[in-house]
Amino acid sequence: GFAEVIKAESVLSYIHELHDKGDPNVSPDPTVYNTVIQSWCNITNDINVEAPHRAEGVLRKMMDFKDAGHDDIAPDTYSFNSVINAWARSAKHHPQSAKRAEWWLQKMWSLYEDEKKETSHATNHSNVSPTIRSVKPNIFTYCLVIRALIHAKEPEKAELLLMDLLALEEKGGEEYDEKLHLNNDVFTLVINSWVRYEGLARLDTAGVGYQKAKKWLHEMLKREIRMDTNSDDCSGANKSIDSSVTSSKNNNESNAINITNQISTPKELFNTVLKSMSISLDRSKSVFEAATDIFDYFDLISHHQLPDEQSYKHMLAISLKVLNTPDDKVQRDEVVTQLLERCCQDGLLSKQVVWTMMESPVYSEGWTVKECNDLANDVFFGGLDYADDVFQQQLKNWSRNIVQTQDIPHKNHFRRLKNFDVRRK
């Protein structure tokens, strides 16, 4: 707690006193300082709102010692990251936390450049001293700052940091090394920042968040997928992604391969973006088209992950949200039927999937209660009664991958619980 960290600072001061008096057995070092800084970081919360400032104070002492010629107490990347982490942890309670995190990131680059210039006359740039390299930001530094920006609801700035990393990657050279290689975490954080933005968007800004999230999901896939662009079997999405990959590979083939090995797109990220589309205020065809692209991406990821029940639930919700007019009937019936048939084939038919259809908003024309019931009967029952033995066996097969027994559909899940239409908006 707070009292314990104060005691740790007192111990650090006592070590300095003994060292200043000439005690040969006691000497302060970065490890002790970093422990105190990390301790302040660990207790940062809505109660200990001053903890980030106290962590900064310890770091500044280290910087002062370094400026005074005590290189043995110089701060390193861990020191700065701990302070930035303290600000990231306080982002929900401190209005300036994101700005402080950004400031320290820039300070790290500034110190790195200053020290590099100071030693340029004595060493080759390709053989920079460890002291200089030790203060350079790494990918974890960027993730911490992005996390602070997410809490501050600033996805644009989070995206700019990712773009800075992409620029460093393209430039290459001394500044870009394996410690700055892009990984799953940095992409996931930026994608989640835009997903969060979409969830809070007004009608006039609806669609921006999920489009940005899709863009960066696409970038992840570019780095993961290696395919034959000349294959006639490639879908439009395949060719689009692979064309970008090939271009990147031609620019810097060896670097692209190394980076690709750092990326593995998780299925949960697909569902996160799909969910943002399902709750978006955007009801245009563009949201349906974007969701279709993302759903098709499941077939492209190298570890061959299949959609789960959440994937089907979100895709179904998006389809029914967008394709709700009388003119959409043919496309709507085809899309919904294909989705539900594939869901059944995968053994993922759950009550949540069924309810997504049966409890979706209905209208006085187009997607009405009657249309909903008729399509459900065609897809699920095919003329059979719920009590029919054949249908009961089908239901077991359709739900074979459902873990929780209570999530297996029952009779009441296959009928409309609402007996009224809502007005089309």
N, C-alpha and C positions, 0 to 999 in steps of 0.2 A: 504494500500500500504506500501511500504518500509518505508516512513517517519513516518507513524502511528506506525509501529512496533518499530522503534527507540524510539518514545515517550513512548511506553509501557515499554521498557527497562529502560528508564530514571525514570519512575514512580517506577519501581521495586527497582532501586538504591536509590531513595529518601525514600522509605519505610525502607530500611536497615539503612539509615542514622538516621532516626527518632528513629528506634529501638535501635541503638547503643548509642544514646544520652539518652536513658532511658525512652522514651515515652511509658507509659503502655498501651496506646490505639492502638498502631500500632505494628504489628508483621507479618513478612513474612511467608507465608505458601506454601505448594506444589501447591495449586490451582493457585496462582498467577504465579509461575514459569511455570507451565504447560500451562497456557494461553499464555504466551510469546512464549514458544516453539512451540505451535500449530499455533500461528500467523506466525512464520517464515515458518512453513510447508505450510501454506495456500498460501503464496505468492511465493513459489518456482516455477520457470519457466525458460525459456531460457534467460530471462533478469536478473532476480535475482538469478544468479547462485551461489552466496555466501550464500544464505539463509540456506542451510543445515549446512554449517560451523557455522553460527551464532546460529542455533538451538543447535548444539553440544556444543557450548560455554556455553550456559545457562544450559544445562544438566550437564556439568562438574562442574559448580559452585555448583549445588545441590549436586553432589557427594563429592565435597570438604567439604561442610558443614556437610554432613553425616560423613565423616572421622574425622571431628573435634569434633564429639560428638553431633551435632545438629540433632537428629533423627526426629525432627518435620519438617525439611525441606528436608528430604530424598526423592530421586526420587522414583517413582513407575512404574509399567508396562506401564501406560499411557504416562509417560515422555519418556521412551525409544521408545515406539511405534511411538510417534510423530516425533522423530528424524529419525527413520527408514523410516517412511512415507515420510519425506522430501527428503531422498536419493532416495526412489523409484520414487517420482515425478520428480526428476532431472535426472533420468536414461537415458533419451534421449539426454541430453545435457552435462552430466558429465561422463567421461570415467571410473572413479573409484567408481561410485555410488553403483554398485552391491557389490563390495568388502567392502565398508563402511557399507552397510546394513548387510552383513554377519558378519562383525566384531562386530557390536553392538549386534547382536543376540547371538554370543558366549560370549560377555561381560556380557549379562544378565544372562546366565547360570553360568558363572564364579562367579559373585556376589552372586547369589543364593547359590551356593555350599560353597563359603567362609563364608557367614553368617550362614549357617547351621552348619558348623564345629565349628564356634565360640560359638554357643549356645548349642552344643550337650551335654556339660557337665551339662547344667542346665535344659534341657527339653527333653522329649521323641520325637523321630523322627515323631511319628504319631500325635504329637501335636505341630507342628512348629509354631513359632510366626507369626502374621500377617505381620510384617515388612519383614520377609524373603519371604513369599509367594508373597508379593506385587511386587517384582522385577522379578518374574518368567515369562518367555515368555508364551503367550497364542496362540491360533490358528490364531488370527488376526496378531500377530507378524510374524508368518511363512508365511501367505499370502502376507504380505507386502514385505518380503524379496524375495519371489518367483516372485512377480510382478517386482521387480528390476532386477532379473535374466532374466526374459523374455525380458525386454527391452535391456538387454546386450547380448541377443541371446545365453544364456547358459542353454539350457533345461536339460543338464545332471546334473548340480548342483541343478536346481529346483527339479528334480526327486529325488536326494539324500536327500533333505530336507523332501520330502514326505516319503521316506524310513526311515528316522530318526524318524518321527512321528509314523510310523508303528511299529518300534522297541520299542519305548516307550510304545505304546499300548500293545504290546505283553508282555513286561516286567512288566507293571503295577506298583503297589507300589506308593510311595509318590510323585514321579516326575510326574506321569500321573494322571490328574484329569479331571473334566468335562470341564475345560477351554482349554484343549488340544484335545478334541474329534474331530476327523476328520469330516469335513462337505463338503457340495457341493462345496464351494468356492475353497478349497485347491485342490480338484481333478480337478475341471474345469480349474483352472489356469495351472496345470501341463499338462493336456490334450491339452490346447490351446498352450502351449509352444512347444509341439511336432508337433502340426498342423502347427504352424508358421515355424518350422524347415523344415517340408516337403515342404512347399511352396517355400523355398529358396534353397532346396537341389539340388546338382549336380546329374548327371546321375549315378555316382559311389556310391552316398549315398542315392539315391531315394529308398523309401520304409521303411527306418528306422523310420522316423517320424510318419507315419500313423500306423505302427506296435506298436510303443510305446503308441500312443494315444489309440489304440484299447485295449491294455493291461490294461490301467488305467480305461477306460470305463468299461471293464469287471470287474475290482475290485469294481467299484461303484455298479454294478449290483449284485455282490456277497453279498454286504452289504444290498441290498434292498430286494432281493428276498428270500422268504421262500417257498419251494415247497416240494412235496413228491417225493423223488428220486426213489421210487419203482414204480411210475406210468408208465404204458406201453405207455401212450400217450405222454410222454416227448420226445421232439426232442433231437438231439445230443447236440445242444447248451444248451438246458435246463439242461440236465444231467451234462454237463461239468461245468456249473456255479454252479448248486446245489451241486455237489460233493465237490467243494471248500468251499461252504458255510457250509456244514455239518462238514467238517474237522475243520473249524474255530470255529464252535459252540461247538464241542466236547472239544476243547482246553480251551475255556473260554466262556461258554454259556451265562452267565449273561452279561458279557462285550459286547459280540457280539450283543446281542439284543439291548442294549442301543445305541451302535454305529449305528446299522442299522436304528434306528429311526431318526438319524440325516441326512440320505442320501435319496434323492429323485431325480432320474436321469431325467433331463429335456430333452424334445424332441429336443430342439435346439442343444444339445451336440451331439446327434446322427448325425444330419445333418452336424455339423461342421466337424466331423471325416469323414463322407461320402464325403464331399466336398474336403477334403484334398486328398482322394483317387482318386477322379475324375480328379484333376489337377496334380497329381503326375506324374513324368516321368517314373515311374514303369509301364510297360505294361504286366507284367507276370500274369500267372493265379493266383498267390498268392494274388494279389490285389483284383481280382474278388471274390475269396473265402473268404477273410477277409471282404469285403463289404457285401457279402451274409450273413455272420454271424451277422454283425451289423444290417442289415435290419431285420433279424429274431428276434433280441433282442426286437423290438417294441412290439412283442406279449408277452414279459416276464415282462415288467415293471408293477409295482403294480397298477398304476393309469390308466392303459389301454389306453395310448395315441396311436393314430394311426399315420401312416406316413402322412406327408402333401405333397403338390406338390413339395417342394424342395427335399424331401426324394426320391420321384420317379424320379425327374429330375437327381439327382446325381447318383442314382443306374442305371438308364438307360444309362447315359454317361459312367459309368465304364464298363457296360456290352458290349457296342458297341466299347469301346476302346480296350478291351482285346479280345473279341470273333470276330475277323475280318477276319480270314482266311477261305478259302474254307472248310477246315476240321471242322471248328466250326459251319457250317451252321445249322445243326440239333439242337445243343444246343443253338445257338444264337436265332433261330426262336422261340424255346420253351421258353427261358428265357424272351425275349422281349415281346412275346405274353402274357405270364402270368403277367408280370409287368404292361403292358398297360391295360389288362383286369381288373386287380385289381384296378388300378388307376381309370378306368372308373366306376367301381362298387362303389368306395368310393366318386364319384362325384368330383374328383380332376383333371380332364383333363383340362389343361390350355394351352395357346399358348406356354409357356416356356417348358412344357413337350413335346409338339408336335415338337417344334423347336429343342429340344435336339436330337430327332431322325432324323428329316428331314435335319438338318444342321450339323450332325455329320460327321467327316472325312470319306471319301469313297476312295476306292482303285480300281485298275484295275482288281482285282479278289477278291473273297470272298465277303466282304461287299461293293458292288458296288451301283451305282445310281439305277440300275434296281432292285437289291435286296431290297433296301430301299423302293422304290415306291411300289413294289409288296407286301411287308410285311405290309406297311401302308394301302394299299387298303384292304388287308385281315382282318386286325385288326379293322380298323376304319369304313370301308364302307361295307364290306361283300357283295359286288355286288350292293350296293345301290349308287345312285347319290347324290352328296352333296345337291342338291335342293330337293331331295325326302322328303316328309313330315315325313316319318318314321324316316329317319336319323336326320332330324331337331329336332324331339322329343327326339331321343337318345342323341343328342348333349346337349340339355337342361338338361337331367338327368345326363349326364357325368360331367357337369360343375356346378352342383347345389350348391357345396360348395365354388365356386370361388367368392370372394367378389367383386373384381374390374371387371366391365363390359368389359373393354378393354383387360382383360386377357382371355376372352372366345375365343376359337379358331374360326378362320374364314377359308374360302375356301383356300386362299393362303397359309395358314399355313400347309396344308396337301400335299403340293407338293414340290419337290426338287427345290430350288432356284439356286443351282449350277448345271451346265450342263457339268461338267468335273470331271475326276477322279484325285486324287492325288496319287503320287507314294508311294508305301509302303516303310516305313523306316525300 
